[in-house]
Amino acid sequence: MKKILLTLNLFFIIVILRANPLPSPSVDISEIYFDDNGKWVIELMYSDAQQDRLPIDSIWIKTSSGISEIRRFKITSSTGLIIVRNDSLLSTLAINPLEGSVQIVYTVGAYKTSGKTIIYGNLINSTINSPQKGQSIAGVPPYFQYTGLYSIDKSPTIGTMNDTIGMCGTIKGRIYDKNNQLLSVTSGWFDNPETDIYIYPKADGFYSTRLYSKKNHLEKLFFYTSQSEGFFVNISPIDVSMQPDSVVSVDIHLLDQLNVGITEINTGSESIIKIFPNPVKGLTLNYEIGIPVNSTRCYIDMVNLNGQKICRFSITENQGKISLPSTIENGAYFINLYANNRNYGSSKIIISR
């Protein structure tokens, strides 16, 4: 009888764990700093650490010149920082302050995971310039683990959680519409998740906003109306290599009309579509919709940052769950709500599995 009860208990525990899986621990580079002598220090950030269940067993630093394992590290909470120097490693590892690549490799149980690779300097595919004296390369909080967004930081914070102080410059200029006329809008704004830029145009076509200190490439913006409707807008490509506290003047030329295919819907101040949890760490999304859907054709499109549709889900209830495809990749996406072919709202989500 005891064996039967024990077997049943184990069965129910397994069912519960599968229905409510705990997120696996992750380790990412939080900050890289070089002193005046070129010696490096790396700050790592770990999250969702469950040392009693899913311990982080080992961590390696991988660079352009080689790879070395961290000799010892201490996990003190579910989220925290690990400071790594050359004397923290089993073998000496060179990191060039002028250009190179740095990546984290770690194991959880029998699984080995590679973190995001930071490429800096003048190398091909580098996303950031080499840090100057007194600067660091730092992950942009709070979701750099998922977005992979890193910036030059003129106020390093090795040993404490990152902030955005000293990470940004200013970009400003004029916005021209498709007919090369100064854009005149009274509401709405643009953003671009890959650069985390937000542009609020003035009625006379001028704009000014902050931009993180990295190599920024823009060829598409997402335009939100005052009712949180949104759609992608192509622009003439822009490349801006920003430094902290610098000011760069760049005009933006739209290649699409802002009013194509969009009907204004009076939704008030309440959000039309809510998606949670966000960031998403599994294959299930919860949604809540603030419009009646029982008597209308309603669906949700999931779109990547390039405007490509990933999948579509039919909606028949005002709240429910969506099962994502198992092949979905980590990253940022837009969730667009449509009813009767009208775009009623958009929400950004981050997937990190």
C-alpha positions as CSV (number, residue, x, y, z in Angstrom):
1,M,0.0,0.0,0.0
2,K,2.8,2.4,0.9
3,K,4.5,1.7,-2.4
4,I,1.3,2.5,-4.3
5,L,0.8,5.8,-2.4
6,L,4.5,6.7,-3.0
7,T,4.1,6.0,-6.7
8,L,0.9,8.1,-6.9
9,N,2.6,10.9,-5.1
10,L,5.5,10.9,-7.5
11,F,3.2,10.8,-10.4
12,F,1.3,13.8,-9.2
13,I,4.5,15.7,-8.5
14,I,5.7,15.0,-12.1
15,V,2.4,16.2,-13.5
16,I,2.5,19.4,-11.4
17,L,6.1,20.1,-12.5
18,R,5.3,19.6,-16.1
19,A,2.2,21.8,-15.9
20,N,4.1,24.5,-14.0
21,P,7.7,24.2,-15.1
22,L,10.2,26.4,-13.3
23,P,12.5,28.5,-15.5
24,S,16.0,27.3,-16.0
25,P,18.8,29.4,-14.6
26,S,20.6,31.7,-17.0
27,V,23.9,33.6,-17.0
28,D,24.7,36.6,-19.1
29,I,27.4,39.2,-19.4
30,S,26.3,42.3,-17.5
31,E,29.4,44.6,-18.0
32,I,33.0,44.5,-19.3
33,Y,35.5,47.0,-18.1
34,F,39.2,47.6,-18.9
35,D,41.5,49.6,-16.5
36,D,44.3,52.0,-17.6
37,N,46.7,49.0,-18.0
38,G,44.3,47.1,-20.2
39,K,43.4,44.6,-17.5
40,W,39.8,43.4,-17.7
41,V,37.0,42.7,-15.3
42,I,33.7,41.1,-16.3
43,E,30.5,41.3,-14.3
44,L,28.1,38.4,-14.9
45,M,24.4,38.4,-14.0
46,Y,22.6,35.2,-13.1
47,S,18.9,34.8,-12.8
48,D,16.3,32.2,-11.9
49,A,19.0,30.3,-10.0
50,Q,17.5,27.4,-8.0
51,Q,20.6,25.8,-6.5
52,D,18.7,23.2,-4.6
53,R,17.0,22.0,-7.8
54,L,18.7,23.2,-10.9
55,P,22.2,24.3,-10.0
56,I,24.6,26.3,-12.2
57,D,27.4,23.8,-12.3
58,S,30.1,25.6,-14.3
59,I,30.8,28.8,-16.2
60,W,33.4,29.5,-18.9
61,I,34.5,32.8,-20.4
62,K,35.0,32.5,-24.1
63,T,36.9,35.1,-26.1
64,S,38.5,35.6,-29.5
65,S,41.7,34.2,-28.0
66,G,40.4,31.2,-26.2
67,I,38.2,29.8,-23.4
68,S,38.8,29.3,-19.7
69,E,36.6,28.1,-16.8
70,I,35.8,30.1,-13.7
71,R,37.7,28.6,-10.8
72,R,34.9,29.2,-8.2
73,F,31.8,31.3,-7.9
74,K,29.1,31.7,-5.3
75,I,25.3,31.8,-6.0
76,T,23.7,33.6,-3.1
77,S,20.2,34.3,-4.3
78,S,17.9,33.7,-7.3
79,T,19.3,36.7,-9.0
80,G,22.8,38.2,-8.5
81,L,26.2,39.2,-9.8
82,I,29.5,37.4,-10.2
83,I,32.7,39.4,-10.7
84,V,35.3,37.7,-12.8
85,R,39.0,38.6,-13.3
86,N,41.9,36.7,-14.7
87,D,42.8,35.3,-11.3
88,S,39.2,33.9,-11.1
89,L,40.0,31.5,-14.0
90,L,41.7,28.2,-14.2
91,S,44.0,29.6,-16.9
92,T,44.9,33.1,-18.0
93,L,42.7,34.5,-20.7
94,A,43.6,37.5,-22.9
95,I,40.9,40.1,-23.9
96,N,41.8,42.8,-26.3
97,P,40.4,46.2,-25.2
98,L,40.4,47.5,-28.8
99,E,38.4,44.8,-30.5
100,G,37.2,41.3,-29.9
101,S,34.4,39.1,-28.8
102,V,33.3,37.8,-25.4
103,Q,30.7,35.1,-24.6
104,I,29.5,33.1,-21.6
105,V,29.2,29.3,-21.7
106,Y,27.6,27.6,-18.7
107,T,26.1,24.2,-17.7
108,V,23.0,23.4,-15.8
109,G,22.9,19.8,-15.0
110,A,23.8,17.9,-18.2
111,Y,22.9,20.8,-20.4
112,K,25.5,23.3,-21.8
113,T,24.2,26.7,-22.9
114,S,26.0,29.5,-24.8
115,G,25.1,33.1,-24.0
116,K,25.0,36.0,-26.3
117,T,28.3,37.0,-28.0
118,I,29.3,40.6,-27.6
119,I,31.4,41.7,-30.6
120,Y,33.0,45.2,-30.2
121,G,35.5,47.4,-32.1
122,N,36.0,47.3,-35.8
123,L,35.4,43.6,-36.3
124,I,32.8,42.5,-38.8
125,N,29.3,42.1,-37.2
126,S,30.4,44.2,-34.2
127,T,27.4,46.0,-32.6
128,I,29.4,48.4,-30.4
129,N,32.6,50.5,-30.5
130,S,35.5,49.7,-28.3
131,P,35.3,51.4,-24.9
132,Q,37.5,54.4,-24.3
133,K,39.3,55.3,-21.1
134,G,36.8,55.2,-18.1
135,Q,34.1,53.5,-20.2
136,S,32.6,50.1,-20.1
137,I,30.4,47.9,-22.3
138,A,27.2,47.3,-20.3
139,G,23.9,45.6,-20.9
140,V,21.0,48.0,-21.1
141,P,18.6,47.3,-18.2
142,P,16.2,45.8,-17.4
143,Y,16.0,43.1,-20.2
144,F,19.4,42.9,-21.8
145,Q,19.4,39.2,-21.1
146,Y,16.6,38.8,-23.6
147,T,17.1,41.7,-26.0
148,G,20.9,41.4,-26.3
149,L,21.1,45.3,-26.2
150,Y,24.5,46.5,-25.0
151,S,25.8,50.1,-24.9
152,I,29.0,52.0,-24.1
153,D,28.7,53.3,-20.5
154,K,30.7,56.3,-19.4
155,S,29.8,55.6,-15.7
156,P,30.7,51.9,-15.1
157,T,28.8,50.1,-12.2
158,I,30.9,47.0,-11.7
159,G,29.5,45.3,-8.6
160,T,26.1,46.8,-8.7
161,M,23.1,46.3,-11.1
162,N,23.3,48.3,-14.3
163,D,21.4,51.6,-14.8
164,T,21.1,53.8,-17.9
165,I,23.1,56.7,-16.6
166,G,25.9,57.6,-19.0
167,M,24.7,55.3,-21.7
168,C,23.0,57.6,-24.1
169,G,23.5,60.4,-26.6
170,T,21.0,62.6,-28.4
171,I,19.7,62.2,-31.9
172,K,17.6,64.9,-33.4
173,G,16.4,66.3,-36.8
174,R,13.4,66.5,-39.0
175,I,10.9,63.8,-40.1
176,Y,9.7,63.9,-43.7
177,D,6.7,62.0,-45.0
178,K,6.6,59.9,-48.2
179,N,6.1,63.0,-50.3
180,N,9.2,64.6,-48.8
181,Q,7.1,67.1,-46.8
182,L,7.7,67.8,-43.1
183,L,5.6,65.4,-41.1
184,S,2.8,67.0,-39.3
185,V,1.1,64.8,-36.7
186,T,-0.7,65.8,-33.5
187,S,-0.6,62.3,-31.9
188,G,1.3,59.1,-32.1
189,W,4.9,58.1,-31.8
190,F,7.6,55.8,-33.3
191,D,9.8,53.2,-31.7
192,N,12.3,50.5,-32.8
193,P,12.9,47.6,-30.3
194,E,16.3,46.7,-31.7
195,T,17.7,50.1,-30.7
196,D,15.1,50.9,-27.9
197,I,14.5,54.3,-29.5
198,Y,11.3,56.3,-28.9
199,I,10.5,59.2,-31.2
200,Y,7.7,61.7,-30.4
201,P,7.4,64.0,-33.4
202,K,6.4,67.6,-33.0
203,A,3.7,69.2,-35.1
204,D,6.4,71.1,-37.1
205,G,8.2,67.8,-38.0
206,F,11.1,68.1,-35.6
207,Y,12.1,65.5,-33.1
208,S,14.8,65.0,-30.4
209,T,15.3,61.8,-28.4
210,R,18.0,59.7,-26.7
211,L,19.8,56.9,-28.3
212,Y,22.0,54.3,-26.7
213,S,25.8,54.5,-27.4
214,K,26.2,51.7,-29.9
215,K,26.2,51.1,-33.6
216,N,22.5,51.7,-34.4
217,H,21.0,50.7,-37.7
218,L,17.4,51.8,-38.5
219,E,15.4,50.9,-41.6
220,K,12.0,50.3,-40.1
221,L,10.0,52.0,-37.3
222,F,6.8,51.0,-35.6
223,F,4.2,53.8,-35.4
224,Y,1.7,53.9,-32.6
225,T,-1.4,56.0,-32.8
226,S,-2.9,57.7,-29.7
227,Q,-5.2,54.7,-29.3
228,S,-2.2,52.3,-29.2
229,E,-2.9,51.0,-32.7
230,G,0.3,50.4,-34.6
231,F,2.0,49.3,-37.8
232,F,5.4,49.2,-39.3
233,V,6.8,52.1,-41.4
234,N,9.8,51.7,-43.8
235,I,12.3,54.5,-43.7
236,S,15.4,55.4,-45.7
237,P,18.2,53.4,-43.8
238,I,20.0,55.3,-41.1
239,D,23.3,54.3,-39.4
240,V,24.3,56.2,-36.2
241,S,27.4,55.3,-34.2
242,M,26.6,57.0,-30.9
243,Q,28.8,58.0,-28.0
244,P,27.6,59.0,-24.5
245,D,26.5,62.7,-24.3
246,S,27.1,63.3,-28.0
247,V,24.5,65.0,-30.2
248,V,23.9,63.7,-33.8
249,S,21.6,65.4,-36.3
250,V,19.8,63.0,-38.6
251,D,16.7,63.6,-40.7
252,I,14.2,60.7,-41.0
253,H,12.5,60.1,-44.4
254,L,9.4,57.9,-44.3
255,L,8.8,55.6,-47.3
256,D,5.2,54.7,-46.3
257,Q,2.1,56.6,-45.5
258,L,1.1,56.6,-41.9
259,N,-2.6,56.2,-42.5
260,V,-2.6,53.1,-44.8
261,G,-5.0,50.4,-43.6
262,I,-5.6,51.9,-40.1
263,T,-9.0,53.0,-38.8
264,E,-9.1,55.0,-35.7
265,I,-11.0,53.3,-32.8
266,N,-12.0,55.2,-29.8
267,T,-10.8,52.9,-27.0
268,G,-10.3,55.5,-24.2
269,S,-7.4,55.2,-21.8
270,E,-7.8,51.4,-21.1
271,S,-5.4,49.1,-22.9
272,I,-7.1,47.0,-25.6
273,I,-4.9,44.0,-25.5
274,K,-2.8,42.7,-22.5
275,I,-0.3,39.9,-22.9
276,F,1.3,38.1,-19.8
277,P,3.6,37.0,-18.5
278,N,6.2,39.2,-20.2
279,P,9.0,38.2,-20.6
280,V,7.6,34.8,-21.7
281,K,9.7,31.9,-20.5
282,G,7.6,29.0,-21.8
283,L,5.4,28.3,-24.8
284,T,2.1,29.7,-23.4
285,L,0.8,33.3,-23.5
286,N,-2.2,34.6,-21.6
287,Y,-4.2,37.4,-23.2
288,E,-7.0,39.7,-22.2
289,I,-8.9,41.8,-24.8
290,G,-10.9,44.9,-24.1
291,I,-13.4,44.6,-27.0
292,P,-16.2,42.2,-27.6
293,V,-15.1,39.4,-29.9
294,N,-18.0,36.9,-29.8
295,S,-19.8,38.4,-32.8
296,T,-16.8,39.5,-34.9
297,R,-13.9,37.9,-36.7
298,C,-11.0,38.4,-34.4
299,Y,-7.4,37.2,-34.5
300,I,-3.9,37.9,-33.2
301,D,-0.8,38.1,-35.4
302,M,2.7,37.6,-34.0
303,V,5.3,39.6,-35.9
304,N,9.0,39.8,-35.6
305,L,11.1,43.0,-35.5
306,N,11.5,42.9,-39.3
307,G,7.7,43.0,-39.8
308,Q,7.4,39.3,-40.8
309,K,4.4,37.4,-39.6
310,I,5.4,34.4,-37.5
311,C,2.0,33.0,-36.7
312,R,-1.7,33.8,-36.5
313,F,-4.2,32.8,-33.8
314,S,-8.0,33.0,-34.0
315,I,-9.6,34.5,-31.0
316,T,-13.1,33.6,-29.8
317,E,-13.0,34.7,-26.1
318,N,-12.0,37.9,-24.4
319,Q,-9.4,36.1,-22.3
320,G,-7.6,32.8,-22.7
321,K,-4.3,31.2,-23.6
322,I,-2.2,30.9,-26.8
323,S,0.2,28.0,-27.4
324,L,3.3,29.2,-29.2
325,P,5.1,27.0,-31.8
326,S,7.9,24.9,-30.3
327,T,10.3,26.4,-33.0
328,I,9.8,30.0,-31.8
329,E,13.2,31.7,-31.2
330,N,14.1,33.9,-28.2
331,G,13.8,37.6,-28.9
332,A,11.3,40.5,-29.1
333,Y,8.0,40.3,-31.0
334,F,4.9,42.4,-31.6
335,I,1.4,41.0,-30.9
336,N,-1.2,42.7,-33.1
337,L,-4.9,42.4,-32.5
338,Y,-7.3,42.5,-35.5
339,A,-11.1,42.5,-35.7
340,N,-12.9,42.8,-39.0
341,N,-9.6,43.6,-40.6
342,R,-9.0,46.6,-38.3
343,N,-5.9,46.9,-36.2
344,Y,-7.2,47.5,-32.7
345,G,-4.0,47.4,-30.7
346,S,-0.4,46.2,-30.4
347,S,1.7,44.9,-27.6
348,K,5.4,44.1,-27.4
349,I,6.6,40.9,-25.8
350,I,10.0,39.2,-25.1
351,I,10.4,35.5,-25.4
352,S,13.2,33.8,-23.4
353,R,13.0,30.1,-23.0
